[in-house]
Amino acid sequence: MTAGTDPFTGRTAVVTGAGSGIGAALARELAGRGCRLVLADISSVALEAIEKELRESGADAVGILTDVSDPADVENLAAGAERRFGAVHIVCNNAGILATGPLIETPIETARGVMDVNFWGVFHGIRTFAPRLIRQGQGGHIVNSASLTGLQGVGELGIYSASKFAVVGISEALHQELKPLGIGVSVLCPMVVETQIADHASHRRGESAGEVVDQAPRLRQSAIKTPEHVAAQVARAILARKFYILTHEEERGILRDRADRLERACDWLDETALKPRAEGA
Ligand SMILES: NC(=O)c1ccc[n+]([C@@H]2O[C@H](COP(=O)([O-])OP(=O)(O)OC[C@H]3O[C@@H](n4cnc5c(N)ncnc54)[C@H](O)[C@@H]3O)[C@@H](O)[C@H]2O)c1
């Protein structure tokens, strides 16, 4: 895509986790900007509802039942998108699940389940769609959903944080690799957004969504944004080719504190202590 070209009108966008929350808002935002939509979700009920809503609003949309943790399903999603629309230009690897509770009490199957969707789901999306975008030679943009917890670890959200750090890491690498090829990459890192994620979460000790937020005091300080606010930020970032997509002003202080702490760790380095001892000393 050349600078100044409309990245949305008549282009095809794939959104995973499109049945709810941020994914549904992204689908509406992109459809509103003239994209054709390929909607993916593991929930057939949620998928049918968003497909119906978008079609009734006049959008060209198709839903494809997909479990993003299964590479064969993601391949099927790409094949279905190409059959229907010929090409894909925007890919939002958005599907994700939450798990809460003390890290040391996290069951292995819970940890694997979170990594399967949040990390492997994004990885499968990248491996399946990025080569197609490159082959098409029409530019495009990949948006990976991480979280502020992918930039700052948060107690009681340990495995979730780990999965989101992994998404930030592969997104930073992908951005470097695809930039010379004219394909944009963004990583979405919101604080708390008003969605169903806590209801879909795997809780320890039967905690409620409210308690999840209470356990992470700095997250609690965040204003709760709407999915629509987040989706609008994503569209702006695609237009402006911004890599990091932050959504809450409160993120500024948290990220500055982290950068300061890391920088101060460099001050603490003692070069003389690291020098090899002189022979015989
Ligand atoms: N809500 C927040 O506060 C918040 C904050 C930061 C980041 N995020 C991230 O935003 C993304 C969207 O979350 P949300 O808040 O809209 O959640 P949500 O639970 O409202 O929506 C997620 C959707 O993904 C679908 N999904 C779950 N597992 C799937 C799978 N294996 N394959 C395909 N679809 C699957 C669900 O059925 C659901 O429709 C996630 O990656 C989440 O981690 C959310």
The ligand as an SDF file (V2000), in Angstrom:
LIG
                    3D

 44 48  0  0  0  0  0  0  0  0999 V2000
  -11.2260   -6.8470   28.0870 N   0  0  0  0  0  0  0  0  0  0  0  0
  -10.0680   -6.3810   28.5380 C   0  0  0  0  0  0  0  0  0  0  0  0
   -9.9960   -5.7320   29.5940 O   0  0  0  0  0  0  0  0  0  0  0  0
   -8.8150   -6.6240   27.7430 C   0  0  0  0  0  0  0  0  0  0  0  0
   -7.6640   -5.8920   28.0940 C   0  0  0  0  0  0  0  0  0  0  0  0
   -6.4900   -6.1270   27.3860 C   0  0  0  0  0  0  0  0  0  0  0  0
   -6.4680   -7.0280   26.3440 C   0  0  0  0  0  0  0  0  0  0  0  0
   -7.6000   -7.7380   26.0160 N   0  0  0  0  0  0  0  0  0  0  0  0
   -7.4930   -8.7100   24.9230 C   0  0  0  0  0  0  0  0  0  0  0  0
   -8.4200   -8.3910   23.9090 O   0  0  0  0  0  0  0  0  0  0  0  0
   -8.7850   -9.5900   23.1860 C   0  0  0  0  0  0  0  0  0  0  0  0
  -10.3100   -9.6710   23.0880 C   0  0  0  0  0  0  0  0  0  0  0  0
  -10.8240   -9.8500   24.3990 O   0  0  0  0  0  0  0  0  0  0  0  0
  -12.2650   -9.3470   24.8690 P   0  0  0  0  0  0  0  0  0  0  0  0
  -12.0550   -8.5760   26.1060 O   0  0  0  0  0  0  0  0  0  0  0  0
  -13.0010   -8.7540   23.7440 O   0  0  0  0  0  0  0  0  0  0  0  0
  -12.8840  -10.7630   25.3100 O   0  0  0  0  0  0  0  0  0  0  0  0
  -14.3120  -11.4710   25.0530 P   0  0  0  0  0  0  0  0  0  0  0  0
  -14.2650  -12.6680   25.9390 O   0  0  0  0  0  0  0  0  0  0  0  0
  -15.4170  -10.5000   25.2190 O   0  0  0  0  0  0  0  0  0  0  0  0
  -14.2160  -11.8970   23.5210 O   0  0  0  0  0  0  0  0  0  0  0  0
  -13.3030  -12.8720   23.0820 C   0  0  0  0  0  0  0  0  0  0  0  0
  -13.8950  -13.6780   21.9540 C   0  0  0  0  0  0  0  0  0  0  0  0
  -12.9060  -14.6520   21.5530 O   0  0  0  0  0  0  0  0  0  0  0  0
  -13.5490  -15.8900   21.3530 C   0  0  0  0  0  0  0  0  0  0  0  0
  -12.5890  -16.9820   21.5560 N   0  0  0  0  0  0  0  0  0  0  0  0
  -12.1210  -17.4890   22.7080 C   0  0  0  0  0  0  0  0  0  0  0  0
  -11.3010  -18.5230   22.4760 N   0  0  0  0  0  0  0  0  0  0  0  0
  -11.2470  -18.6730   21.1190 C   0  0  0  0  0  0  0  0  0  0  0  0
  -10.5640  -19.5670   20.2630 C   0  0  0  0  0  0  0  0  0  0  0  0
   -9.7830  -20.5590   20.7440 N   0  0  0  0  0  0  0  0  0  0  0  0
  -10.7170  -19.4340   18.9300 N   0  0  0  0  0  0  0  0  0  0  0  0
  -11.5240  -18.4550   18.4250 C   0  0  0  0  0  0  0  0  0  0  0  0
  -12.2040  -17.5940   19.1990 N   0  0  0  0  0  0  0  0  0  0  0  0
  -12.0630  -17.6930   20.5330 C   0  0  0  0  0  0  0  0  0  0  0  0
  -14.6780  -15.9290   22.3750 C   0  0  0  0  0  0  0  0  0  0  0  0
  -15.6930  -16.8610   21.9940 O   0  0  0  0  0  0  0  0  0  0  0  0
  -15.1500  -14.4740   22.3470 C   0  0  0  0  0  0  0  0  0  0  0  0
  -16.1610  -14.2910   21.3760 O   0  0  0  0  0  0  0  0  0  0  0  0
   -8.1470  -10.7410   23.9500 C   0  0  0  0  0  0  0  0  0  0  0  0
   -6.9460  -11.1340   23.3220 O   0  0  0  0  0  0  0  0  0  0  0  0
   -7.8500  -10.1300   25.3090 C   0  0  0  0  0  0  0  0  0  0  0  0
   -6.7930  -10.7960   25.9740 O   0  0  0  0  0  0  0  0  0  0  0  0
   -8.7720   -7.5480   26.6700 C   0  0  0  0  0  0  0  0  0  0  0  0
  1  2  1  0
  2  3  2  0
  2  4  1  0
  4  5  1  0
  4 44  2  0
  5  6  2  0
  6  7  1  0
  7  8  2  0
  8  9  1  0
  8 44  1  0
  9 10  1  0
  9 42  1  0
 10 11  1  0
 11 12  1  0
 11 40  1  0
 12 13  1  0
 13 14  1  0
 14 15  2  0
 14 16  1  0
 14 17  1  0
 17 18  1  0
 18 19  2  0
 18 20  1  0
 18 21  1  0
 21 22  1  0
 22 23  1  0
 23 24  1  0
 23 38  1  0
 24 25  1  0
 25 26  1  0
 25 36  1  0
 26 27  1  0
 26 35  1  0
 27 28  2  0
 28 29  1  0
 29 30  1  0
 29 35  2  0
 30 31  1  0
 30 32  2  0
 32 33  1  0
 33 34  2  0
 34 35  1  0
 36 37  1  0
 36 38  1  0
 38 39  1  0
 40 41  1  0
 40 42  1  0
 42 43  1  0
M  CHG  2   8   1  16  -1
M  END
$$$$
